[in-house]
Amino acid sequence: MKGYDFFRPMTELDLDWVLSIEQQAYDFPWSRRGFEQALDDGLAYVFCDAQQHKLGYACFLTVLDEVHLLNFCVAPKCQRQGIGRVALQALQKHFCAANYQIMLLEVRVSNAAIGLYESLGFVQNGIRPNYYAAWDYQDGELVKVREDALLMSCALKTD
Ligand SMILES: CC(C)(COP(=O)(O)OP(=O)(O)OC[C@H]1O[C@@H](n2cnc3c(N)ncnc32)[C@H](O)[C@@H]1OP(=O)(O)O)[C@@H](O)C(=O)NCCC(=O)NCCS
């Protein structure tokens, strides 16, 4: 079984793989342009195992001493094996060491990742109503609806 070993900066060479995982993992995936923007901002990372196989990725935006988690994904075939947990813990340590004070994120209210975030010290700060596009079955038909976002944050410093 592959296990997380390290994260490294995402590069242009990763984009085909990242886009294929993005399309498998999300109903509303980011476009190539979204990842190119993340690369320009220099805050995109790929998680790898000891053999340098890619397992997942994360993209961030920083504002002053805040770091916003914009995209966090583990390849579907590698999910539920503890990779997301150790990768996000490593990134929390990385940004803490770089003197960022707080990590912020938005997550769909239906996403099981909320439990993972809470176990890593994130607290719920509020709701952004109708923030995401979503699919729902209504009268047997798949229709596009809106879904609320849960705002979460985690202090990176305890002092
Ligand atoms: C969210 C995500 C990155 C977590 O990565 P992961 O490697 O699967 O997570 P881990 O195995 O380290 O941790 C799993 C914990 O997260 C929660 N969790 C994650 N996915 C879950 C699921 N599908 N069902 C139930 N719990 C889930 C559980 O608390 C779980 O702990 P447990 O296995 O002890 O029950 C991954 O599931 C993913 O890429 N999902 C699709 C993209 C996404 O929604 N990203 C988050 C956007 S905010």
The ligand as an ORCA input file, in Angstrom:
! r2SCAN-3c Opt
* xyz 0 1
  C     -10.864     14.941      1.765
  C      -9.690     14.069      1.346
  C      -8.547     14.949      0.845
  C      -9.213     13.278      2.587
  O      -8.108     12.490      2.219
  P      -8.000     10.959      2.679
  O      -6.600     10.530      2.399
  O      -9.105     10.172      2.063
  O      -8.278     11.115      4.234
  P      -7.685     10.220      5.436
  O      -7.764      8.783      5.066
  O      -6.369     10.748      5.880
  O      -8.658     10.640      6.616
  C      -9.891     10.194      6.563
  C     -10.714     10.914      7.590
  O     -11.434     11.947      6.940
  C     -12.821     11.686      7.035
  N     -13.230     11.229      5.697
  C     -12.596     11.549      4.545
  N     -13.271     11.059      3.493
  C     -14.346     10.410      3.985
  C     -15.427      9.719      3.407
  N     -15.564      9.582      2.075
  N     -16.354      9.186      4.206
  C     -16.260      9.317      5.534
  N     -15.234      9.965      6.151
  C     -14.304     10.514      5.401
  C     -12.973     10.680      8.133
  O     -13.002     11.404      9.354
  C     -11.707      9.892      8.038
  O     -11.236      9.324      9.205
  P     -11.385      7.708      9.362
  O     -10.838      7.096      8.093
  O     -10.569      7.405     10.572
  O     -12.859      7.493      9.514
  C     -10.097     13.053      0.239
  O     -11.148     12.272      0.710
  C     -10.499     13.720     -1.061
  O      -9.650     14.006     -1.896
  N     -11.811     13.946     -1.267
  C     -12.314     14.518     -2.525
  C     -11.933     15.972     -2.667
  C     -12.439     16.793     -1.494
  O     -13.608     16.763     -1.142
  N     -11.514     17.587     -0.896
  C     -11.809     18.444      0.224
  C     -12.313     19.756     -0.272
  S     -12.554     20.910      1.076
*
